[in-house]
């Protein structure tokens, strides 16, 4: 930007247009990058999405830690229900039984029966 006393410089309009043109060229170059794994859909690009930026809303938005924990819990419960429906039984820990025998005693009993 020239000083106020020097009138021989580009006007504010020209400076803004030059910046907008450069910004648009950078966006086009980033959109045409060969990295197809992080490719952003054209509809999203029109709304301003770029490859390195995560959206703050919509299906591709990053989940907060709290929502992710809640979702993992729900998925775990759904998995348990599906396993029970298929007939698979969750293995219980031997030490959790109330018979008074420890896991070592159970192993000794099992080793005696092996012949």
Backbone as XML, in Angstrom:
<?xml version="1.0"?>
<chain id="A" units="angstrom">
  <residue number="1" name="UNK">
    <atom name="N" x="0.853" y="-1.175" z="0.000"/>
    <atom name="CA" x="0.000" y="0.000" z="0.000"/>
    <atom name="C" x="0.902" y="1.242" z="0.000"/>
  </residue>
  <residue number="2" name="UNK">
    <atom name="N" x="0.747" y="2.099" z="-0.970"/>
    <atom name="CA" x="1.588" y="3.303" z="-0.986"/>
    <atom name="C" x="1.193" y="4.255" z="0.130"/>
  </residue>
  <residue number="3" name="UNK">
    <atom name="N" x="2.109" y="5.153" z="0.422"/>
    <atom name="CA" x="1.808" y="6.150" z="1.451"/>
    <atom name="C" x="0.725" y="7.090" z="0.926"/>
  </residue>
  <residue number="4" name="UNK">
    <atom name="N" x="0.183" y="7.849" z="1.813"/>
    <atom name="CA" x="-0.910" y="8.754" z="1.433"/>
    <atom name="C" x="-0.417" y="9.807" z="0.449"/>
  </residue>
  <residue number="5" name="UNK">
    <atom name="N" x="0.839" y="10.242" z="0.607"/>
    <atom name="CA" x="1.363" y="11.287" z="-0.269"/>
    <atom name="C" x="1.644" y="10.779" z="-1.680"/>
  </residue>
  <residue number="6" name="UNK">
    <atom name="N" x="1.840" y="9.461" z="-1.824"/>
    <atom name="CA" x="2.143" y="8.922" z="-3.158"/>
    <atom name="C" x="0.857" y="8.379" z="-3.783"/>
  </residue>
  <residue number="7" name="UNK">
    <atom name="N" x="0.300" y="9.031" z="-4.789"/>
    <atom name="CA" x="-0.947" y="8.579" z="-5.412"/>
    <atom name="C" x="-0.736" y="7.500" z="-6.470"/>
  </residue>
  <residue number="8" name="UNK">
    <atom name="N" x="0.515" y="7.157" z="-6.772"/>
    <atom name="CA" x="0.785" y="6.222" z="-7.859"/>
    <atom name="C" x="0.819" y="4.767" z="-7.358"/>
  </residue>
  <residue number="9" name="UNK">
    <atom name="N" x="-0.308" y="4.283" z="-6.906"/>
    <atom name="CA" x="-0.392" y="2.899" z="-6.449"/>
    <atom name="C" x="-1.739" y="2.329" z="-6.812"/>
  </residue>
  <residue number="10" name="UNK">
    <atom name="N" x="-1.878" y="1.009" z="-6.721"/>
    <atom name="CA" x="-3.183" y="0.416" z="-7.062"/>
    <atom name="C" x="-4.258" y="0.843" z="-6.069"/>
  </residue>
  <residue number="11" name="UNK">
    <atom name="N" x="-5.464" y="0.980" z="-6.574"/>
    <atom name="CA" x="-6.579" y="1.370" z="-5.719"/>
    <atom name="C" x="-6.969" y="0.198" z="-4.811"/>
  </residue>
  <residue number="12" name="UNK">
    <atom name="N" x="-7.787" y="0.488" z="-3.827"/>
    <atom name="CA" x="-8.248" y="-0.570" z="-2.912"/>
    <atom name="C" x="-9.026" y="-1.639" z="-3.669"/>
  </residue>
  <residue number="13" name="UNK">
    <atom name="N" x="-9.803" y="-1.212" z="-4.643"/>
    <atom name="CA" x="-10.568" y="-2.180" z="-5.429"/>
    <atom name="C" x="-9.653" y="-3.138" z="-6.178"/>
  </residue>
  <residue number="14" name="UNK">
    <atom name="N" x="-8.591" y="-2.587" z="-6.784"/>
    <atom name="CA" x="-7.657" y="-3.443" z="-7.524"/>
    <atom name="C" x="-6.910" y="-4.388" z="-6.582"/>
  </residue>
  <residue number="15" name="UNK">
    <atom name="N" x="-6.524" y="-3.885" z="-5.409"/>
    <atom name="CA" x="-5.843" y="-4.748" z="-4.435"/>
    <atom name="C" x="-6.748" y="-5.896" z="-3.986"/>
  </residue>
  <residue number="16" name="UNK">
    <atom name="N" x="-8.019" y="-5.578" z="-3.728"/>
    <atom name="CA" x="-8.971" y="-6.604" z="-3.301"/>
    <atom name="C" x="-9.204" y="-7.615" z="-4.413"/>
  </residue>
  <residue number="17" name="UNK">
    <atom name="N" x="-9.297" y="-7.129" z="-5.647"/>
    <atom name="CA" x="-9.519" y="-8.038" z="-6.777"/>
    <atom name="C" x="-8.308" y="-8.946" z="-6.981"/>
  </residue>
  <residue number="18" name="UNK">
    <atom name="N" x="-7.099" y="-8.391" z="-6.820"/>
    <atom name="CA" x="-5.892" y="-9.201" z="-6.980"/>
    <atom name="C" x="-5.833" y="-10.289" z="-5.901"/>
  </residue>
  <residue number="19" name="UNK">
    <atom name="N" x="-6.191" y="-9.942" z="-4.672"/>
    <atom name="CA" x="-6.174" y="-10.920" z="-3.583"/>
    <atom name="C" x="-7.219" y="-12.013" z="-3.813"/>
  </residue>
  <residue number="20" name="UNK">
    <atom name="N" x="-8.403" y="-11.610" z="-4.283"/>
    <atom name="CA" x="-9.462" y="-12.591" z="-4.536"/>
    <atom name="C" x="-9.062" y="-13.541" z="-5.658"/>
  </residue>
  <residue number="21" name="UNK">
    <atom name="N" x="-8.413" y="-12.995" z="-6.682"/>
    <atom name="CA" x="-7.970" y="-13.819" z="-7.816"/>
    <atom name="C" x="-6.923" y="-14.837" z="-7.355"/>
  </residue>
  <residue number="22" name="UNK">
    <atom name="N" x="-5.980" y="-14.385" z="-6.529"/>
    <atom name="CA" x="-4.947" y="-15.302" z="-6.020"/>
    <atom name="C" x="-5.570" y="-16.375" z="-5.129"/>
  </residue>
  <residue number="23" name="UNK">
    <atom name="N" x="-6.535" y="-15.982" z="-4.307"/>
    <atom name="CA" x="-7.200" y="-16.932" z="-3.416"/>
    <atom name="C" x="-7.935" y="-17.999" z="-4.226"/>
  </residue>
  <residue number="24" name="UNK">
    <atom name="N" x="-8.613" y="-17.571" z="-5.272"/>
    <atom name="CA" x="-9.358" y="-18.516" z="-6.109"/>
    <atom name="C" x="-8.413" y="-19.462" z="-6.831"/>
  </residue>
  <residue number="25" name="UNK">
    <atom name="N" x="-7.281" y="-18.945" z="-7.298"/>
    <atom name="CA" x="-6.296" y="-19.795" z="-7.973"/>
    <atom name="C" x="-5.735" y="-20.838" z="-7.017"/>
  </residue>
  <residue number="26" name="UNK">
    <atom name="N" x="-5.472" y="-20.441" z="-5.776"/>
    <atom name="CA" x="-4.971" y="-21.395" z="-4.771"/>
    <atom name="C" x="-6.001" y="-22.473" z="-4.480"/>
  </residue>
  <residue number="27" name="UNK">
    <atom name="N" x="-7.263" y="-22.090" z="-4.405"/>
    <atom name="CA" x="-8.317" y="-23.065" z="-4.137"/>
    <atom name="C" x="-8.436" y="-24.063" z="-5.277"/>
  </residue>
  <residue number="28" name="UNK">
    <atom name="N" x="-8.341" y="-23.577" z="-6.515"/>
    <atom name="CA" x="-8.425" y="-24.470" z="-7.676"/>
    <atom name="C" x="-7.250" y="-25.438" z="-7.691"/>
  </residue>
  <residue number="29" name="UNK">
    <atom name="N" x="-6.063" y="-24.918" z="-7.368"/>
    <atom name="CA" x="-4.878" y="-25.780" z="-7.360"/>
    <atom name="C" x="-5.001" y="-26.850" z="-6.263"/>
  </residue>
  <residue number="30" name="UNK">
    <atom name="N" x="-5.527" y="-26.485" z="-5.111"/>
    <atom name="CA" x="-5.686" y="-27.447" z="-4.019"/>
    <atom name="C" x="-6.762" y="-28.472" z="-4.354"/>
  </residue>
  <residue number="31" name="UNK">
    <atom name="N" x="-7.808" y="-28.045" z="-5.066"/>
    <atom name="CA" x="-8.895" y="-28.964" z="-5.408"/>
    <atom name="C" x="-8.452" y="-29.974" z="-6.459"/>
  </residue>
  <residue number="32" name="UNK">
    <atom name="N" x="-7.532" y="-29.601" z="-7.315"/>
    <atom name="CA" x="-7.089" y="-30.503" z="-8.376"/>
    <atom name="C" x="-5.917" y="-31.366" z="-7.964"/>
  </residue>
  <residue number="33" name="UNK">
    <atom name="N" x="-5.621" y="-31.425" z="-6.684"/>
    <atom name="CA" x="-4.485" y="-32.223" z="-6.201"/>
    <atom name="C" x="-4.730" y="-33.699" z="-6.470"/>
  </residue>
  <residue number="34" name="UNK">
    <atom name="N" x="-3.666" y="-34.472" z="-6.737"/>
    <atom name="CA" x="-3.840" y="-35.882" z="-7.090"/>
    <atom name="C" x="-4.208" y="-36.788" z="-5.924"/>
  </residue>
  <residue number="35" name="UNK">
    <atom name="N" x="-4.191" y="-36.284" z="-4.689"/>
    <atom name="CA" x="-4.506" y="-37.117" z="-3.532"/>
    <atom name="C" x="-6.008" y="-37.410" z="-3.503"/>
  </residue>
  <residue number="36" name="UNK">
    <atom name="N" x="-6.392" y="-38.578" z="-3.994"/>
    <atom name="CA" x="-7.818" y="-38.896" z="-4.109"/>
    <atom name="C" x="-8.406" y="-39.437" z="-2.811"/>
  </residue>
  <residue number="37" name="UNK">
    <atom name="N" x="-7.550" y="-39.825" z="-1.861"/>
    <atom name="CA" x="-8.054" y="-40.346" z="-0.590"/>
    <atom name="C" x="-8.749" y="-39.236" z="0.193"/>
  </residue>
  <residue number="38" name="UNK">
    <atom name="N" x="-8.218" y="-38.023" z="0.118"/>
    <atom name="CA" x="-8.797" y="-36.902" z="0.856"/>
    <atom name="C" x="-9.620" y="-36.005" z="-0.054"/>
  </residue>
  <residue number="39" name="UNK">
    <atom name="N" x="-10.121" y="-36.552" z="-1.135"/>
    <atom name="CA" x="-10.850" y="-35.750" z="-2.121"/>
    <atom name="C" x="-12.156" y="-35.242" z="-1.529"/>
  </residue>
  <residue number="40" name="UNK">
    <atom name="N" x="-12.456" y="-33.989" z="-1.784"/>
    <atom name="CA" x="-13.684" y="-33.367" z="-1.299"/>
    <atom name="C" x="-14.657" y="-33.278" z="-2.464"/>
  </residue>
  <residue number="41" name="UNK">
    <atom name="N" x="-15.912" y="-33.597" z="-2.218"/>
    <atom name="CA" x="-16.918" y="-33.572" z="-3.273"/>
    <atom name="C" x="-17.085" y="-32.152" z="-3.817"/>
  </residue>
  <residue number="42" name="UNK">
    <atom name="N" x="-17.493" y="-32.071" z="-5.085"/>
    <atom name="CA" x="-17.635" y="-30.756" z="-5.713"/>
    <atom name="C" x="-18.697" y="-29.909" z="-5.013"/>
  </residue>
  <residue number="43" name="UNK">
    <atom name="N" x="-19.771" y="-30.556" z="-4.576"/>
    <atom name="CA" x="-20.817" y="-29.808" z="-3.884"/>
    <atom name="C" x="-20.283" y="-29.203" z="-2.596"/>
  </residue>
  <residue number="44" name="UNK">
    <atom name="N" x="-19.419" y="-29.964" z="-1.900"/>
    <atom name="CA" x="-18.829" y="-29.436" z="-0.670"/>
    <atom name="C" x="-17.833" y="-28.322" z="-0.978"/>
  </residue>
  <residue number="45" name="UNK">
    <atom name="N" x="-17.113" y="-28.449" z="-2.104"/>
    <atom name="CA" x="-16.152" y="-27.407" z="-2.476"/>
    <atom name="C" x="-16.860" y="-26.092" z="-2.739"/>
  </residue>
  <residue number="46" name="UNK">
    <atom name="N" x="-18.032" y="-26.151" z="-3.335"/>
    <atom name="CA" x="-18.777" y="-24.932" z="-3.615"/>
    <atom name="C" x="-19.180" y="-24.228" z="-2.324"/>
  </residue>
  <residue number="47" name="UNK">
    <atom name="N" x="-19.325" y="-24.993" z="-1.250"/>
    <atom name="CA" x="-19.674" y="-24.404" z="0.045"/>
    <atom name="C" x="-18.441" y="-23.981" z="0.824"/>
  </residue>
  <residue number="48" name="UNK">
    <atom name="N" x="-17.238" y="-24.168" z="0.237"/>
    <atom name="CA" x="-16.019" y="-23.687" z="0.883"/>
    <atom name="C" x="-15.197" y="-24.761" z="1.560"/>
  </residue>
  <residue number="49" name="UNK">
    <atom name="N" x="-15.570" y="-26.043" z="1.435"/>
    <atom name="CA" x="-14.803" y="-27.107" z="2.074"/>
    <atom name="C" x="-13.496" y="-27.319" z="1.327"/>
  </residue>
  <residue number="50" name="UNK">
    <atom name="N" x="-12.440" y="-27.643" z="2.068"/>
    <atom name="CA" x="-11.136" y="-27.940" z="1.472"/>
    <atom name="C" x="-10.590" y="-29.216" z="2.088"/>
  </residue>
  <residue number="51" name="UNK">
    <atom name="N" x="-9.576" y="-29.781" z="1.450"/>
    <atom name="CA" x="-9.086" y="-31.115" z="1.815"/>
    <atom name="C" x="-8.604" y="-31.199" z="3.257"/>
  </residue>
  <residue number="52" name="UNK">
    <atom name="N" x="-7.928" y="-30.191" z="3.764"/>
    <atom name="CA" x="-7.364" y="-30.289" z="5.104"/>
    <atom name="C" x="-8.306" y="-29.896" z="6.213"/>
  </residue>
  <residue number="53" name="UNK">
    <atom name="N" x="-9.490" y="-29.399" z="5.883"/>
    <atom name="CA" x="-10.399" y="-28.876" z="6.894"/>
    <atom name="C" x="-11.538" y="-29.848" z="7.150"/>
  </residue>
  <residue number="54" name="UNK">
    <atom name="N" x="-11.851" y="-30.077" z="8.424"/>
    <atom name="CA" x="-13.008" y="-30.898" z="8.775"/>
    <atom name="C" x="-14.224" y="-29.995" z="8.918"/>
  </residue>
  <residue number="55" name="UNK">
    <atom name="N" x="-15.383" y="-30.435" z="8.438"/>
    <atom name="CA" x="-16.579" y="-29.607" z="8.595"/>
    <atom name="C" x="-17.023" y="-29.564" z="10.055"/>
  </residue>
  <residue number="56" name="UNK">
    <atom name="N" x="-17.718" y="-28.516" z="10.409"/>
    <atom name="CA" x="-18.231" y="-28.394" z="11.776"/>
    <atom name="C" x="-19.643" y="-28.932" z="11.893"/>
  </residue>
  <residue number="57" name="UNK">
    <atom name="N" x="-20.242" y="-29.282" z="10.764"/>
    <atom name="CA" x="-21.583" y="-29.865" z="10.798"/>
    <atom name="C" x="-21.706" y="-30.824" z="9.630"/>
  </residue>
  <residue number="58" name="UNK">
    <atom name="N" x="-22.768" y="-31.593" z="9.630"/>
    <atom name="CA" x="-22.988" y="-32.548" z="8.550"/>
    <atom name="C" x="-22.429" y="-33.920" z="8.878"/>
  </residue>
  <residue number="59" name="UNK">
    <atom name="N" x="-22.518" y="-34.843" z="7.923"/>
    <atom name="CA" x="-22.122" y="-36.226" z="8.202"/>
    <atom name="C" x="-20.630" y="-36.416" z="8.415"/>
  </residue>
  <residue number="60" name="UNK">
    <atom name="N" x="-19.799" y="-35.527" z="7.887"/>
    <atom name="CA" x="-18.355" y="-35.688" z="8.026"/>
    <atom name="C" x="-17.775" y="-34.871" z="9.172"/>
  </residue>
  <residue number="61" name="UNK">
    <atom name="N" x="-18.622" y="-34.289" z="9.991"/>
    <atom name="CA" x="-18.135" y="-33.460" z="11.087"/>
    <atom name="C" x="-17.465" y="-34.336" z="12.144"/>
  </residue>
  <residue number="62" name="UNK">
    <atom name="N" x="-16.428" y="-33.794" z="12.776"/>
    <atom name="CA" x="-15.730" y="-34.526" z="13.826"/>
    <atom name="C" x="-16.618" y="-34.608" z="15.059"/>
  </residue>
  <residue number="63" name="UNK">
    <atom name="N" x="-16.627" y="-35.781" z="15.700"/>
    <atom name="CA" x="-17.413" y="-35.952" z="16.915"/>
    <atom name="C" x="-16.633" y="-35.427" z="18.108"/>
  </residue>
  <residue number="64" name="UNK">
    <atom name="N" x="-17.371" y="-34.882" z="19.062"/>
    <atom name="CA" x="-16.707" y="-34.489" z="20.300"/>
    <atom name="C" x="-16.357" y="-35.757" z="21.073"/>
  </residue>
  <residue number="65" name="UNK">
    <atom name="N" x="-15.451" y="-35.647" z="22.024"/>
    <atom name="CA" x="-15.022" y="-36.816" z="22.802"/>
    <atom name="C" x="-16.192" y="-37.409" z="23.571"/>
  </residue>
  <residue number="66" name="UNK">
    <atom name="N" x="-17.060" y="-36.571" z="24.093"/>
    <atom name="CA" x="-18.209" y="-37.051" z="24.862"/>
    <atom name="C" x="-19.158" y="-37.846" z="23.965"/>
  </residue>
  <residue number="67" name="UNK">
    <atom name="N" x="-19.472" y="-37.304" z="22.796"/>
    <atom name="CA" x="-20.368" y="-38.014" z="21.879"/>
    <atom name="C" x="-19.749" y="-39.310" z="21.393"/>
  </residue>
  <residue number="68" name="UNK">
    <atom name="N" x="-18.412" y="-39.307" z="21.178"/>
    <atom name="CA" x="-17.743" y="-40.522" z="20.714"/>
    <atom name="C" x="-17.810" y="-41.619" z="21.772"/>
  </residue>
  <residue number="69" name="UNK">
    <atom name="N" x="-17.613" y="-41.245" z="23.062"/>
    <atom name="CA" x="-17.710" y="-42.238" z="24.142"/>
    <atom name="C" x="-19.119" y="-42.817" z="24.219"/>
  </residue>
  <residue number="70" name="UNK">
    <atom name="N" x="-20.123" y="-41.944" z="24.134"/>
    <atom name="CA" x="-21.512" y="-42.414" z="24.212"/>
    <atom name="C" x="-21.826" y="-43.346" z="23.042"/>
  </residue>
  <residue number="71" name="UNK">
    <atom name="N" x="-21.336" y="-42.991" z="21.861"/>
    <atom name="CA" x="-21.579" y="-43.813" z="20.679"/>
    <atom name="C" x="-20.890" y="-45.173" z="20.803"/>
  </residue>
  <residue number="72" name="UNK">
    <atom name="N" x="-19.667" y="-45.197" z="21.369"/>
    <atom name="CA" x="-18.967" y="-46.466" z="21.553"/>
    <atom name="C" x="-19.711" y="-47.354" z="22.534"/>
  </residue>
  <residue number="73" name="UNK">
    <atom name="N" x="-20.270" y="-46.766" z="23.600"/>
    <atom name="CA" x="-21.059" y="-47.547" z="24.547"/>
    <atom name="C" x="-22.274" y="-48.156" z="23.859"/>
  </residue>
  <residue number="74" name="UNK">
    <atom name="N" x="-22.983" y="-47.328" z="23.090"/>
    <atom name="CA" x="-24.181" y="-47.814" z="22.401"/>
    <atom name="C" x="-23.834" y="-48.928" z="21.417"/>
  </residue>
  <residue number="75" name="UNK">
    <atom name="N" x="-22.713" y="-48.766" z="20.713"/>
    <atom name="CA" x="-22.316" y="-49.803" z="19.761"/>
    <atom name="C" x="-21.945" y="-51.090" z="20.487"/>
  </residue>
  <residue number="76" name="UNK">
    <atom name="N" x="-21.325" y="-50.973" z="21.653"/>
    <atom name="CA" x="-20.981" y="-52.156" z="22.447"/>
    <atom name="C" x="-22.221" y="-52.896" z="22.906"/>
  </residue>
  <residue number="77" name="UNK">
    <atom name="N" x="-23.223" y="-52.154" z="23.367"/>
    <atom name="CA" x="-24.474" y="-52.791" z="23.791"/>
    <atom name="C" x="-25.159" y="-53.469" z="22.614"/>
  </residue>
  <residue number="78" name="UNK">
    <atom name="N" x="-25.160" y="-52.824" z="21.467"/>
    <atom name="CA" x="-25.783" y="-53.416" z="20.280"/>
    <atom name="C" x="-25.057" y="-54.696" z="19.881"/>
  </residue>
  <residue number="79" name="UNK">
    <atom name="N" x="-23.730" y="-54.694" z="20.000"/>
    <atom name="CA" x="-22.948" y="-55.889" z="19.678"/>
    <atom name="C" x="-23.287" y="-57.027" z="20.632"/>
  </residue>
  <residue number="80" name="UNK">
    <atom name="N" x="-23.441" y="-56.720" z="21.918"/>
    <atom name="CA" x="-23.822" y="-57.755" z="22.897"/>
    <atom name="C" x="-25.191" y="-58.330" z="22.561"/>
  </residue>
  <residue number="81" name="UNK">
    <atom name="N" x="-26.144" y="-57.448" z="22.233"/>
    <atom name="CA" x="-27.490" y="-57.933" z="21.894"/>
    <atom name="C" x="-27.446" y="-58.842" z="20.675"/>
  </residue>
  <residue number="82" name="UNK">
    <atom name="N" x="-26.649" y="-58.454" z="19.678"/>
    <atom name="CA" x="-26.569" y="-59.267" z="18.468"/>
    <atom name="C" x="-25.933" y="-60.620" z="18.758"/>
  </residue>
  <residue number="83" name="UNK">
    <atom name="N" x="-24.897" y="-60.631" z="19.602"/>
    <atom name="CA" x="-24.247" y="-61.893" z="19.959"/>
    <atom name="C" x="-25.202" y="-62.806" z="20.711"/>
  </residue>
  <residue number="84" name="UNK">
    <atom name="N" x="-25.995" y="-62.231" z="21.612"/>
    <atom name="CA" x="-26.972" y="-63.039" z="22.353"/>
    <atom name="C" x="-28.041" y="-63.576" z="21.420"/>
  </residue>
  <residue number="85" name="UNK">
    <atom name="N" x="-28.442" y="-62.788" z="20.438"/>
    <atom name="CA" x="-29.455" y="-63.246" z="19.493"/>
    <atom name="C" x="-28.929" y="-64.384" z="18.633"/>
  </residue>
  <residue number="86" name="UNK">
    <atom name="N" x="-27.621" y="-64.339" z="18.314"/>
    <atom name="CA" x="-27.027" y="-65.400" z="17.505"/>
    <atom name="C" x="-26.697" y="-66.632" z="18.326"/>
  </residue>
  <residue number="87" name="UNK">
    <atom name="N" x="-26.784" y="-66.522" z="19.646"/>
    <atom name="CA" x="-26.532" y="-67.678" z="20.499"/>
    <atom name="C" x="-25.143" y="-67.730" z="21.082"/>
  </residue>
  <residue number="88" name="UNK">
    <atom name="N" x="-24.316" y="-66.755" z="20.798"/>
    <atom name="CA" x="-22.978" y="-66.732" z="21.381"/>
    <atom name="C" x="-23.083" y="-66.243" z="22.816"/>
  </residue>
  <residue number="89" name="UNK">
    <atom name="N" x="-22.358" y="-66.905" z="23.711"/>
    <atom name="CA" x="-22.409" y="-66.557" z="25.122"/>
    <atom name="C" x="-21.089" y="-65.916" z="25.507"/>
  </residue>
  <residue number="90" name="UNK">
    <atom name="N" x="-21.167" y="-64.838" z="26.261"/>
    <atom name="CA" x="-19.951" y="-64.169" z="26.705"/>
    <atom name="C" x="-19.275" y="-65.021" z="27.763"/>
  </residue>
  <residue number="91" name="UNK">
    <atom name="N" x="-17.954" y="-65.177" z="27.635"/>
    <atom name="CA" x="-17.192" y="-65.979" z="28.586"/>
    <atom name="C" x="-17.085" y="-65.220" z="29.907"/>
  </residue>
  <residue number="92" name="UNK">
    <atom name="N" x="-17.406" y="-65.912" z="31.005"/>
    <atom name="CA" x="-17.297" y="-65.316" z="32.332"/>
    <atom name="C" x="-15.929" y="-65.637" z="32.905"/>
  </residue>
  <residue number="93" name="UNK">
    <atom name="N" x="-15.432" y="-64.784" z="33.753"/>
    <atom name="CA" x="-14.145" y="-65.005" z="34.396"/>
    <atom name="C" x="-14.309" y="-66.067" z="35.467"/>
  </residue>
  <residue number="94" name="UNK">
    <atom name="N" x="-13.371" y="-67.004" z="35.538"/>
    <atom name="CA" x="-13.463" y="-68.112" z="36.491"/>
    <atom name="C" x="-13.370" y="-67.601" z="37.913"/>
  </residue>
  <residue number="95" name="UNK">
    <atom name="N" x="-12.540" y="-66.609" z="38.151"/>
    <atom name="CA" x="-12.344" y="-66.111" z="39.506"/>
    <atom name="C" x="-13.589" y="-65.406" z="40.037"/>
  </residue>
  <residue number="96" name="UNK">
    <atom name="N" x="-14.533" y="-65.088" z="39.193"/>
    <atom name="CA" x="-15.744" y="-64.400" z="39.618"/>
    <atom name="C" x="-16.773" y="-65.315" z="40.241"/>
  </residue>
  <residue number="97" name="UNK">
    <atom name="N" x="-16.596" y="-66.646" z="40.158"/>
    <atom name="CA" x="-17.577" y="-67.571" z="40.715"/>
    <atom name="C" x="-17.500" y="-67.564" z="42.238"/>
  </residue>
  <residue number="98" name="UNK">
    <atom name="N" x="-18.599" y="-67.923" z="42.879"/>
    <atom name="CA" x="-18.682" y="-67.854" z="44.334"/>
    <atom name="C" x="-18.523" y="-69.219" z="44.993"/>
  </residue>
  <residue number="99" name="UNK">
    <atom name="N" x="-17.926" y="-70.187" z="44.306"/>
    <atom name="CA" x="-17.798" y="-71.526" z="44.873"/>
    <atom name="C" x="-16.661" y="-71.604" z="45.873"/>
  </residue>
  <residue number="100" name="UNK">
    <atom name="N" x="-15.792" y="-70.586" z="45.932"/>
    <atom name="CA" x="-14.706" y="-70.586" z="46.887"/>
    <atom name="C" x="-13.407" y="-71.089" z="46.308"/>
  </residue>
  <residue number="101" name="UNK">
    <atom name="N" x="-13.435" y="-71.686" z="45.138"/>
    <atom name="CA" x="-12.213" y="-72.192" z="44.512"/>
    <atom name="C" x="-11.568" y="-71.082" z="43.705"/>
  </residue>
  <residue number="102" name="UNK">
    <atom name="N" x="-10.253" y="-71.055" z="43.724"/>
    <atom name="CA" x="-9.530" y="-70.049" z="42.948"/>
    <atom name="C" x="-9.257" y="-70.590" z="41.554"/>
  </residue>
  <residue number="103" name="UNK">
    <atom name="N" x="-8.749" y="-69.728" z="40.712"/>
    <atom name="CA" x="-8.433" y="-70.141" z="39.349"/>
    <atom name="C" x="-7.343" y="-71.194" z="39.333"/>
  </residue>
  <residue number="104" name="UNK">
    <atom name="N" x="-6.397" y="-71.113" z="40.280"/>
    <atom name="CA" x="-5.315" y="-72.096" z="40.345"/>
    <atom name="C" x="-5.877" y="-73.470" z="40.678"/>
  </residue>
  <residue number="105" name="UNK">
    <atom name="N" x="-6.839" y="-73.539" z="41.609"/>
    <atom name="CA" x="-7.462" y="-74.822" z="41.964"/>
    <atom name="C" x="-8.198" y="-75.414" z="40.770"/>
  </residue>
  <residue number="106" name="UNK">
    <atom name="N" x="-8.876" y="-74.569" z="40.005"/>
    <atom name="CA" x="-9.556" y="-75.073" z="38.808"/>
    <atom name="C" x="-8.550" y="-75.635" z="37.811"/>
  </residue>
  <residue number="107" name="UNK">
    <atom name="N" x="-7.418" y="-74.968" z="37.672"/>
    <atom name="CA" x="-6.399" y="-75.460" z="36.748"/>
    <atom name="C" x="-5.835" y="-76.786" z="37.227"/>
  </residue>
  <residue number="108" name="UNK">
    <atom name="N" x="-5.667" y="-76.949" z="38.555"/>
    <atom name="CA" x="-5.166" y="-78.219" z="39.085"/>
    <atom name="C" x="-6.178" y="-79.337" z="38.813"/>
  </residue>
  <residue number="109" name="UNK">
    <atom name="N" x="-7.480" y="-79.016" z="38.988"/>
    <atom name="CA" x="-8.503" y="-80.023" z="38.726"/>
    <atom name="C" x="-8.502" y="-80.438" z="37.264"/>
  </residue>
  <residue number="110" name="UNK">
    <atom name="N" x="-8.332" y="-79.440" z="36.377"/>
    <atom name="CA" x="-8.317" y="-79.734" z="34.953"/>
    <atom name="C" x="-7.097" y="-80.587" z="34.583"/>
  </residue>
  <residue number="111" name="UNK">
    <atom name="N" x="-5.956" y="-80.298" z="35.184"/>
    <atom name="CA" x="-4.757" y="-81.045" z="34.849"/>
    <atom name="C" x="-4.827" y="-82.491" z="35.345"/>
  </residue>
  <residue number="112" name="UNK">
    <atom name="N" x="-5.607" y="-82.748" z="36.428"/>
    <atom name="CA" x="-5.768" y="-84.119" z="36.922"/>
    <atom name="C" x="-6.623" y="-84.939" z="35.961"/>
  </residue>
  <residue number="113" name="UNK">
    <atom name="N" x="-7.588" y="-84.272" z="35.324"/>
    <atom name="CA" x="-8.502" y="-84.997" z="34.427"/>
    <atom name="C" x="-7.897" y="-85.274" z="33.071"/>
  </residue>
  <residue number="114" name="UNK">
    <atom name="N" x="-6.783" y="-84.669" z="32.765"/>
    <atom name="CA" x="-6.141" y="-84.912" z="31.467"/>
    <atom name="C" x="-5.377" y="-86.206" z="31.545"/>
  </residue>
  <residue number="115" name="UNK">
    <atom name="N" x="-5.700" y="-87.146" z="30.668"/>
    <atom name="CA" x="-4.941" y="-88.396" z="30.667"/>
    <atom name="C" x="-4.770" y="-88.935" z="29.277"/>
  </residue>
</chain>
